[in-house]
Each structure stands twice: as structure tokens, then as C-alpha cells.
Amino acid sequence: MGDLRIGAIGLGLRRSLAETAHRRPGDGSRVTAVADLDEATARKVAESFDNVTVDTDYQQLLKREDVDAVLVATPDHTHAEVTIDALRAGKAVYLEKPMAVSLAECDAILRTAHDTGSRLYVGHNMRHMQAVRLMKEIVERGDVGRPRSVWVRHFVGHGGDFFFKDWHADRSKVGSLLIQKAAHDLDALHWIVGGYAETVQALGDLTVYGDLPRRAVGEPKADDWLSRDNWPPKSQRDLNPTIDVEDLSLVNMRLDNGVLAAYQQCHYTPDYWRSFTIIGDEGRLENFGDEAGGAIRVWNKGRRNYDERGDAEYRIPDSTGGHDGADVKAIEEFVDFVREGAPTSTSPVAARMAVAAGELATRSLRDGGTPLAVPELDPVLRDYFDNGQSRANIPAAH
């Protein structure tokens, strides 16, 4: 079987996905076309590949016969339109998370993938991160008993740089950072303990970045927009002209398997990492660091007072590649899924449920903390994707 020929749509920070895919010519995949609204960026990126075509209109890329699949890494608010067009064009799609900025858009993507039969993969690469896989393994082994509660804290140390200096700060383009940023964490939380949020309640606010100096409309970001020297947070300058998303959010959830979960996100901490605590009826685990060199510690041998070491410690193994090696593994999984129908660790249904939890949490916090129920997915769509996107014995969706 020849290489999967890939078109990359959107060449911003996540163009690294295309670079990762193109490392495999003769071993599964290669990039044959790129598209970006910025022609100069597209042509510069194209220099990294061999004999690729360049378009500023992704619709032209979708017409190409030398493109079997596409990587969609455009701004979040365009995910649904670009992905639906690609699926209808018969292209397999690797869709960078979040799946979309609303539950309705997610369901439209799922329905299109079902109706066209085109392959859909959503790039929740945290499922390939060593720390997340190790925590899931410990939980599934029963080391903490049956999970009863999960606490996740996301310390976003570069929040002011990454999320408040461009379109990420504009709710018309992201919904909120509980969709854009938290989709990763919510998906990992769901996956580790085996349940989806069914009731969500949240509080949050724009507590730091709302009154800092902003750029004029149309003015580009400064060259030093990302720097460790941008400290303390109140010293940030040249923020996005529009800032109407929260920089601090607190979310409570009840999952459909009875697990109670809490998720917290802060965009002005000095450190940048995710802290998971999983409490079962026979112990608990907690991660200390979320990359190679960090550790997962387990307490499960009886009662005691403060004990920083726990009863067991599991080191997070080394890996190579972007996002602790997760990008490489996600691209490999996507290629094998499209070429051979191989099973995947990720799930379009789970991607939808992460956005659903984030959107409902956003609605709740903007309505004073009202608890809200997550709408269920059409069971026909759920069955289709749970069945590996096989059309056998799957009726039409409602």
C-alpha cells in the first residue's frame, strides 16, 4: 500500500503536525499539498516539503486527486466548515482539537462523517502522553479501587502569551478557554475514569487580563510575544484588541458513571503543567509533573498523616517528539486508521463530549453557576463511531 497523501490546511503553530506526517515517506504518509490564507506563510512552510502544491483557498486543495486525507489545523471557529467540506469531498480528516466551538457544530461533523463514510480522527493527543497513559493504566489495574472523584488543576503559565494576544481571546472564535484549552484535559479526565460529564456547573471570570494594554485592530503581535520575561502577568502588553474570555475558571461535574469531578484552569500561574488527583475507594494517585522525569505516586496501603512519597512511585518515561511524543503517536495512529482501519485510542464521540462539557460549563459560569445537563448524542451516531466507523448494520442518523 502506498503512502497516505496528505494535504495540510492551516499552517500556524500546529503546522508541526504536517511536519510530523511528512517524516514518514515510504513508511505511511507524506504531505503533497498545503493551504493557508497567508500565501507567504504557505510558501515558506512548503519549503520544508518536497514538490508540494500551495493554495490560499482550501477548497482548491480538496479538489486535488493527489490528496487522500487532510490535516485541519485552522482556527477553532472554522473547524466545522472546513471539516464538513473535506468529509463531503471524500477526504479522511485529522481534525486538531477542539473538535469545534459548539456542541451543535460537533454533531454536524459527526453526522457528516456518518453520512459520507469518510474517516474522521480528532487529534486529542493527550491520550498518547506518557503521564496520561500511565495514570489510566494504574486506575484500570485497580490500584486505587473504583474511581470516585477526580480533581484536575491546569496551571497555564504562558496563558497571557498563548491565549490573550490573538484570536484565542475572542469568544466569537473559541467560545471560551473551557472549550479551546480545556478540551484536552476534559477528554483525558473522561478517558482515565471511563465516563462522560452529564451534569456541569461552573464559575469563572476575567480577573487579570481584562484591563491590560491591547494592540490596535489590525496591528500584528510583537516579535517577543512569547517570552519567559513576560512576568509578572500584569506586566503583559500588546494583548489582543478583543478580550472577552475568562482567565480563571472552576468547574464541577457529575459523570455518567457516578464519578464526581472538578476542573480548574488559571492562565496567570508562574508554572505550566497539569495536576491530576484521582481518588478511588481503595486509594488515590497524584502526578508530580506531567512530562518525562515526573512521577505518578499512589497511596493505597492504609491510613497515615502527611506522606509525600506515598506507597508506590511510577516514573514518567522518556519520549521524543512534540507534546511529550504524543504528536508522533497521534499521526501514526491516524495514518494506520485511514490506511488499514486500525483501532484508535482517540474517539470522535469522546471529542464531542469534551466540547459538550466545556460549552455547558461556559454557559453555566456566564449564567452565575447554574447546573446544566449535557445533551445526549444520537445513539445511531454513537454506535457508528464506537464500531470503528463501520457502516455495517448501522441505520441512518436522526
ChimeraX attribute file (.defattr): number of C-alpha atoms within 10 A of each C-alpha:
attribute: neighborCount
match mode: 1-to-1
recipient: residues
	/A:1	8
	/A:2	11
	/A:3	16
	/A:4	26
	/A:5	21
	/A:6	26
	/A:7	29
	/A:8	28
	/A:9	28
	/A:10	23
	/A:11	24
	/A:12	15
	/A:13	9
	/A:14	14
	/A:15	18
	/A:16	16
	/A:17	22
	/A:18	27
	/A:19	17
	/A:20	20
	/A:21	25
	/A:22	22
	/A:23	15
	/A:24	16
	/A:25	14
	/A:26	12
	/A:27	14
	/A:28	18
	/A:29	24
	/A:30	25
	/A:31	31
	/A:32	24
	/A:33	26
	/A:34	28
	/A:35	28
	/A:36	22
	/A:37	15
	/A:38	14
	/A:39	14
	/A:40	11
	/A:41	15
	/A:42	23
	/A:43	18
	/A:44	12
	/A:45	19
	/A:46	20
	/A:47	10
	/A:48	13
	/A:49	18
	/A:50	12
	/A:51	11
	/A:52	16
	/A:53	17
	/A:54	22
	/A:55	19
	/A:56	19
	/A:57	15
	/A:58	22
	/A:59	15
	/A:60	11
	/A:61	23
	/A:62	25
	/A:63	13
	/A:64	14
	/A:65	8
	/A:66	15
	/A:67	21
	/A:68	20
	/A:69	27
	/A:70	27
	/A:71	30
	/A:72	31
	/A:73	26
	/A:74	23
	/A:75	17
	/A:76	23
	/A:77	20
	/A:78	15
	/A:79	23
	/A:80	23
	/A:81	13
	/A:82	20
	/A:83	27
	/A:84	20
	/A:85	17
	/A:86	25
	/A:87	24
	/A:88	16
	/A:89	16
	/A:90	18
	/A:91	25
	/A:92	28
	/A:93	27
	/A:94	25
	/A:95	24
	/A:96	21
	/A:97	24
	/A:98	28
	/A:99	33
	/A:100	31
	/A:101	27
	/A:102	21
	/A:103	22
	/A:104	12
	/A:105	19
	/A:106	23
	/A:107	20
	/A:108	16
	/A:109	25
	/A:110	24
	/A:111	20
	/A:112	20
	/A:113	26
	/A:114	25
	/A:115	15
	/A:116	14
	/A:117	17
	/A:118	19
	/A:119	22
	/A:120	26
	/A:121	25
	/A:122	23
	/A:123	29
	/A:124	28
	/A:125	24
	/A:126	21
	/A:127	23
	/A:128	22
	/A:129	24
	/A:130	22
	/A:131	26
	/A:132	22
	/A:133	17
	/A:134	20
	/A:135	25
	/A:136	18
	/A:137	13
	/A:138	18
	/A:139	22
	/A:140	16
	/A:141	10
	/A:142	13
	/A:143	21
	/A:144	22
	/A:145	17
	/A:146	17
	/A:147	24
	/A:148	19
	/A:149	20
	/A:150	23
	/A:151	18
	/A:152	21
	/A:153	17
	/A:154	20
	/A:155	19
	/A:156	21
	/A:157	19
	/A:158	21
	/A:159	21
	/A:160	26
	/A:161	22
	/A:162	16
	/A:163	22
	/A:164	26
	/A:165	26
	/A:166	18
	/A:167	19
	/A:168	24
	/A:169	26
	/A:170	20
	/A:171	18
	/A:172	15
	/A:173	16
	/A:174	23
	/A:175	24
	/A:176	24
	/A:177	24
	/A:178	30
	/A:179	28
	/A:180	23
	/A:181	20
	/A:182	21
	/A:183	26
	/A:184	21
	/A:185	25
	/A:186	26
	/A:187	27
	/A:188	26
	/A:189	26
	/A:190	20
	/A:191	19
	/A:192	21
	/A:193	22
	/A:194	16
	/A:195	18
	/A:196	24
	/A:197	27
	/A:198	20
	/A:199	19
	/A:200	28
	/A:201	24
	/A:202	26
	/A:203	21
	/A:204	22
	/A:205	15
	/A:206	15
	/A:207	14
	/A:208	15
	/A:209	25
	/A:210	17
	/A:211	11
	/A:212	15
	/A:213	15
	/A:214	19
	/A:215	17
	/A:216	12
	/A:217	9
	/A:218	8
	/A:219	11
	/A:220	12
	/A:221	14
	/A:222	12
	/A:223	7
	/A:224	10
	/A:225	16
	/A:226	15
	/A:227	10
	/A:228	12
	/A:229	9
	/A:230	16
	/A:231	15
	/A:232	11
	/A:233	19
	/A:234	14
	/A:235	12
	/A:236	19
	/A:237	18
	/A:238	19
	/A:239	25
	/A:240	24
	/A:241	19
	/A:242	20
	/A:243	23
	/A:244	18
	/A:245	24
	/A:246	25
	/A:247	26
	/A:248	18
	/A:249	21
	/A:250	19
	/A:251	24
	/A:252	20
	/A:253	25
	/A:254	19
	/A:255	20
	/A:256	14
	/A:257	14
	/A:258	15
	/A:259	21
	/A:260	18
	/A:261	22
	/A:262	20
	/A:263	22
	/A:264	22
	/A:265	24
	/A:266	19
	/A:267	28
	/A:268	23
	/A:269	18
	/A:270	14
	/A:271	12
	/A:272	17
	/A:273	14
	/A:274	18
	/A:275	17
	/A:276	24
	/A:277	21
	/A:278	24
	/A:279	23
	/A:280	21
	/A:281	13
	/A:282	16
	/A:283	20
	/A:284	22
	/A:285	24
	/A:286	21
	/A:287	24
	/A:288	18
	/A:289	18
	/A:290	20
	/A:291	22
	/A:292	17
	/A:293	11
	/A:294	16
	/A:295	19
	/A:296	23
	/A:297	22
	/A:298	24
	/A:299	22
	/A:300	18
	/A:301	13
	/A:302	8
	/A:303	8
	/A:304	8
	/A:305	5
	/A:306	7
	/A:307	8
	/A:308	8
	/A:309	10
	/A:310	17
	/A:311	14
	/A:312	13
	/A:313	15
	/A:314	15
	/A:315	18
	/A:316	23
	/A:317	15
	/A:318	12
	/A:319	14
	/A:320	11
	/A:321	12
	/A:322	14
	/A:323	15
	/A:324	21
	/A:325	19
	/A:326	21
	/A:327	23
	/A:328	21
	/A:329	18
	/A:330	27
	/A:331	23
	/A:332	17
	/A:333	21
	/A:334	27
	/A:335	25
	/A:336	17
	/A:337	18
	/A:338	20
	/A:339	17
	/A:340	10
	/A:341	15
	/A:342	12
	/A:343	14
	/A:344	13
	/A:345	12
	/A:346	21
	/A:347	20
	/A:348	25
	/A:349	20
	/A:350	24
	/A:351	23
	/A:352	26
	/A:353	27
	/A:354	29
	/A:355	29
	/A:356	29
	/A:357	30
	/A:358	31
	/A:359	23
	/A:360	27
	/A:361	32
	/A:362	26
	/A:363	21
	/A:364	20
	/A:365	21
	/A:366	15
	/A:367	13
	/A:368	12
	/A:369	19
	/A:370	15
	/A:371	18
	/A:372	17
	/A:373	16
	/A:374	19
	/A:375	13
	/A:376	10
	/A:377	14
	/A:378	13
	/A:379	11
	/A:380	16
	/A:381	24
	/A:382	18
	/A:383	17
	/A:384	23
	/A:385	21
	/A:386	14
	/A:387	13
	/A:388	15
	/A:389	20
	/A:390	15
	/A:391	15
	/A:392	8
	/A:393	8
	/A:394	14
	/A:395	12
	/A:396	12
	/A:397	15
	/A:398	8
